[in-house]
Amino acid sequence: MIETRTYAIIGCGMMGREHMQNLALVSGAELIAIADPDAGSRASAKALAQKLGQDIRLFEEAGTMLAEAKPDAVIIASPNFTHFKAVKEVMETGAAILLEKPMCTELADAGALAKAASDYPNLFWVGLEYRYMPPVTSFIERIHAGEAGDIKMLSIREHRFPFLVKVGDWNRFNRNTGGTLVEKCCHFFDLMRHIMRDEPVRIFASGAQDVNHLDERYDGEVPDIIDNAFVLVDFAGGARAVLDLCMFAEGSDQQEEISAVGPVGKLEVKLPAGEVTWAPRDKSGSVVTHVATPPDALAAGDHHGATYFQQRDFHEALVKGRKALINANDGLRSVVMGAAAQQSIETGLPIDINFNDEGSR
């Protein structure tokens, strides 16, 4: 028998509507309400809900929605700078929480939420879903099985399109996003920690805003979000990782390429191709495996099926009373790494990281 749990979403912009589409694929997940202050976003959500057959109530204020709808779980997909307030409001109800990345834009707020989450009696999950792209999941499983040996070097390359247009263009300024390396790249810093099963000790970054959004003006202000960077991360165990980000490379054949090299060989995954390549050092020849993503999950968003698989696991954890697989500590540390990379670019200096019990820098 399928156990049903009710869901609400705070924020029904682009990512909120992706969550709507994926909830429709999860057995037992019943979306009952959405809150968003923007009338246009609510109208778009209403139209999508009708298409998906979801019977939802629409609210302008999250507080009113929480009080009236009383959902079992809440997905927070509002703009980054609203996360802290939104989470605190949901926590007052005791509902389970799936908080979209990044956890917060300010380190102090992220630390405060991580501490609050450690005592929270219900499920608290941070939406760092890149672990859930099926080809990436397969790649990580093979690394953790020891196929390449003890990984010494990890490389993540994302060459993609510029930031998309959001409601009010809130994502054009660091004060709203936390900076590109927090807003966008917390996913990749989480992947580094998850793949390495180790903690960073030092970050050095170089980056700039060289191409994107320079001709845009908002109340006379020019956007200040960087559009390219290299980030080098040293880990406690001696391994190192590098992020190569370019956001004016929309002509790239592959948007993401991740490679891990150990003493036995090299594993590499490419997206959207969905190919995992094994290249042993003995020169016996590389082997390419295609990892398929179910068409329904692939069509339900822009994250190669990851949103569906994360929501599936979140719902299972909610029903069975299990702990979050991506918890508040993971969310906090991904923000710490992004903020350290931003600081390194601003100062031109490497930034040492020493996580204490709360995970702060």
C-alpha positions in Angstrom: 0.0 0.0 0.0 1.3 3.4 -1.0 1.6 5.9 1.9 0.6 9.4 0.9 2.2 12.6 2.3 1.1 16.1 1.5 3.5 18.7 0.1 3.6 22.5 -0.3 6.1 24.6 -2.3 7.4 28.0 -1.3 8.4 29.7 -4.5 6.9 28.7 -7.9 9.4 30.2 -10.3 11.5 28.1 -12.6 12.8 25.7 -9.9 9.6 25.5 -8.0 7.7 24.4 -11.2 10.4 21.8 -11.8 9.6 20.4 -8.4 5.9 20.4 -9.3 6.6 18.3 -12.4 8.8 15.8 -10.4 6.4 15.5 -7.5 3.8 14.3 -10.1 6.1 11.3 -10.7 6.6 10.3 -7.1 4.0 7.8 -5.9 2.4 9.0 -2.7 3.5 12.6 -3.0 0.5 14.9 -3.1 1.1 18.5 -3.8 -1.7 20.6 -2.2 -0.4 24.2 -2.0 2.0 26.7 -3.4 3.0 30.2 -2.1 4.6 32.9 -4.1 4.3 36.7 -3.8 4.6 37.1 -7.6 1.2 37.0 -9.4 2.8 35.9 -12.7 4.6 32.9 -11.1 1.3 31.9 -9.4 -0.5 32.0 -12.7 2.2 29.8 -14.3 2.0 27.4 -11.5 -1.8 27.2 -11.7 -1.6 26.4 -15.4 1.1 23.7 -14.9 -0.9 22.2 -12.0 -3.9 21.9 -14.2 -1.8 20.2 -16.9 -0.4 17.8 -14.3 -3.7 17.1 -12.7 -2.6 18.5 -9.3 -5.3 20.0 -7.2 -3.5 22.9 -5.4 -4.3 26.0 -3.5 -2.4 29.2 -4.3 -1.3 31.6 -1.7 0.6 34.9 -1.8 2.1 34.5 1.7 3.9 31.4 2.9 2.7 31.9 6.5 -0.9 31.9 5.5 -0.3 28.8 3.3 1.4 26.9 6.2 -1.4 27.8 8.6 -4.2 26.8 6.3 -2.9 23.9 4.2 -0.8 22.2 7.0 1.4 20.2 4.7 3.5 17.2 5.9 6.5 18.5 3.9 7.6 21.8 2.4 9.9 22.4 -0.5 11.6 25.8 -0.4 12.5 27.0 -3.9 12.3 30.7 -3.4 15.2 33.1 -4.2 18.4 32.4 -2.3 18.2 35.5 -0.1 14.8 34.4 1.3 15.9 31.0 2.4 16.7 31.8 6.0 13.4 33.4 6.8 11.4 30.8 4.9 13.1 27.9 6.7 12.5 29.5 10.1 8.9 29.9 9.3 8.5 26.3 8.2 10.3 25.1 11.3 7.7 26.6 13.5 5.2 24.2 12.0 7.3 21.1 12.4 6.9 20.0 8.7 9.6 18.1 6.9 11.8 20.4 4.8 13.5 20.1 1.5 15.6 23.3 1.1 16.9 24.2 -2.3 20.5 25.1 -2.7 22.3 27.2 -1.7 21.3 26.8 1.9 21.8 30.5 2.6 23.7 33.5 1.1 25.4 34.4 4.4 27.7 32.2 6.3 26.2 33.2 9.7 22.7 32.4 8.5 23.8 29.0 7.1 25.6 28.2 10.4 22.5 29.1 12.3 20.2 26.9 10.2 22.6 24.0 10.5 22.5 24.3 14.2 18.7 24.6 14.2 18.5 21.6 11.9 20.6 19.5 14.2 17.8 19.7 16.8 14.9 19.6 14.4 12.6 16.7 15.1 11.6 16.2 11.4 13.4 15.6 8.1 15.7 18.4 7.0 17.2 17.8 3.5 19.3 20.2 1.4 18.7 20.1 -2.4 22.2 19.4 -3.7 20.8 17.1 -6.4 23.8 16.8 -8.7 24.7 13.6 -6.8 21.4 12.2 -8.3 22.1 12.5 -12.0 22.1 8.8 -13.0 25.4 8.9 -14.9 27.0 10.9 -12.1 25.6 8.4 -9.5 27.1 5.5 -11.4 30.4 7.3 -11.7 30.5 7.9 -8.0 29.5 4.4 -7.1 32.4 3.1 -9.2 34.9 5.4 -7.6 33.7 4.4 -4.1 34.0 0.7 -5.1 37.7 1.4 -5.7 37.8 0.9 -9.4 40.4 3.6 -9.9 42.1 3.2 -6.6 42.5 6.0 -4.0 41.6 9.1 -6.0 44.4 11.7 -6.1 43.0 14.2 -8.6 39.4 15.3 -9.3 38.4 17.7 -12.0 34.9 19.2 -12.6 34.3 21.3 -15.7 31.1 23.1 -16.4 31.0 25.1 -19.6 27.4 26.4 -20.0 25.1 29.2 -20.8 24.7 32.4 -18.7 22.4 32.8 -15.8 18.8 32.7 -16.9 16.3 35.5 -16.4 14.5 35.2 -13.0 11.6 37.2 -11.5 12.9 40.7 -10.8 16.3 39.6 -12.1 17.3 38.9 -8.5 20.1 36.6 -9.6 22.1 39.4 -11.1 23.7 40.6 -7.8 26.0 38.9 -5.3 24.0 40.3 -2.4 21.0 38.2 -3.5 22.8 35.1 -4.6 25.8 34.8 -2.3 27.9 35.1 -5.5 28.2 32.7 -8.5 30.5 30.3 -6.6 27.9 29.9 -3.9 24.7 30.1 -6.0 25.8 27.9 -8.8 28.8 26.0 -7.7 27.8 24.8 -4.2 26.6 21.7 -6.2 30.1 21.0 -7.3 31.7 21.6 -4.0 29.3 19.2 -2.5 30.2 16.7 -5.2 33.9 17.1 -4.4 33.4 16.3 -0.7 31.0 13.4 -1.6 33.3 11.9 -4.1 36.5 12.3 -2.1 34.8 11.4 1.3 37.1 14.0 2.7 37.1 17.6 3.9 38.8 20.6 2.2 41.5 22.5 4.0 42.5 25.2 1.5 40.9 26.9 -1.5 42.5 29.2 -4.1 40.4 30.7 -6.8 40.8 33.1 -9.8 37.7 34.4 -11.6 36.0 37.5 -13.0 33.0 38.9 -14.8 34.3 39.2 -18.3 31.4 38.8 -20.7 27.9 38.3 -19.3 25.4 41.0 -18.2 27.8 43.9 -18.6 25.3 45.8 -20.8 22.4 45.4 -18.3 21.3 48.0 -15.8 19.0 47.7 -12.8 18.3 51.1 -11.2 21.6 52.2 -12.6 23.5 49.3 -11.2 25.6 46.9 -13.3 25.3 43.2 -12.3 28.3 42.0 -10.4 28.2 38.2 -10.7 31.3 36.5 -12.0 30.9 34.4 -15.2 34.2 32.4 -15.2 36.6 30.9 -12.6 39.1 28.3 -11.8 39.0 27.0 -8.2 41.6 24.7 -6.7 40.7 22.8 -3.6 43.2 20.9 -1.3 41.8 18.1 0.8 42.9 17.0 4.2 44.0 13.6 2.9 46.4 15.1 0.3 44.2 14.8 -2.8 43.2 17.9 -4.8 40.3 19.0 -6.9 39.7 21.7 -9.4 36.6 23.4 -10.8 36.7 25.0 -14.2 33.6 27.2 -14.7 32.7 29.1 -17.8 29.2 30.6 -18.2 29.6 32.0 -21.8 30.2 28.6 -23.4 26.7 27.6 -24.5 28.1 26.1 -27.7 29.9 23.3 -25.8 29.1 19.8 -26.8 29.1 18.6 -23.2 27.9 20.9 -20.4 29.5 19.0 -17.5 32.6 16.8 -17.5 33.9 15.2 -14.3 37.1 13.1 -14.1 38.7 11.3 -11.2 42.2 9.8 -11.4 43.9 7.3 -9.1 46.8 4.9 -9.2 44.8 2.3 -11.1 43.2 4.5 -13.8 40.8 7.2 -14.7 37.0 7.4 -14.6 35.2 10.2 -16.4 31.5 11.1 -16.9 30.0 13.5 -19.4 26.7 15.2 -19.5 24.3 15.4 -21.4 25.9 12.4 -23.2 25.4 10.2 -20.1 28.7 8.4 -20.8 31.0 7.0 -18.1 34.5 6.2 -19.5 37.0 3.9 -17.7 40.6 4.3 -18.8 43.0 1.9 -17.0 46.7 2.7 -16.7 47.7 -0.6 -18.2 46.7 0.7 -21.6 44.4 -2.2 -22.2 41.9 0.3 -23.7 39.1 2.5 -22.5 35.6 1.3 -22.0 32.6 3.6 -22.4 29.3 2.8 -20.7 26.1 4.7 -21.4 24.0 5.3 -18.3 20.4 6.0 -19.3 18.0 8.3 -17.5 14.3 7.5 -17.5 12.6 9.7 -20.1 9.9 10.9 -17.7 12.5 12.1 -15.2 14.6 13.6 -18.0 11.7 15.5 -19.3 10.6 16.8 -15.9 13.3 19.4 -15.5 16.7 20.8 -16.4 18.9 18.6 -14.1 19.2 15.4 -16.0 16.6 13.6 -13.9 18.3 14.4 -10.6 15.3 16.3 -9.1 13.1 13.2 -9.5 15.5 10.8 -7.9 16.2 13.2 -5.0 12.5 13.7 -4.4 11.9 10.0 -4.5 14.5 9.4 -1.8 13.2 12.4 0.2 9.7 11.0 0.1 10.9 7.5 1.1 12.8 9.0 4.0 9.7 11.0 5.0 7.5 7.9 5.0 9.9 5.5 6.7 11.3 8.0 9.2 14.9 7.9 7.9 17.6 10.5 8.1 18.4 12.9 5.2 21.0 11.6 2.8 22.0 15.3 2.1 21.8 17.1 5.4 22.2 20.6 6.8 25.9 20.0 7.4 26.4 19.1 3.8 24.5 22.3 2.8 26.5 24.4 5.2 29.9 23.1 4.0 29.0 23.6 0.4 28.2 27.3 1.2 31.5 27.6 3.2 33.5 26.4 0.2 31.7 28.7 -2.2 32.2 31.7 0.0 35.9 30.9 0.5 36.3 30.7 -3.3 34.6 34.1 -3.6 36.8 35.5 -0.9 39.9 34.1 -2.6 39.0 35.9 -5.9 38.5 39.2 -4.0 41.7 39.0 -2.1 44.0 37.1 -4.5 44.9 34.8 -1.6 44.4 31.2 -0.7 41.8 30.7 2.0 42.3 28.1 4.8 39.3 26.1 5.9 39.0 24.5 9.3 35.6 23.1 10.0 34.5 23.2 13.6 31.6 21.2 15.0 29.1 23.5 13.3 31.0 23.3 10.0 31.8 27.0 9.8 35.1 28.4 8.5 
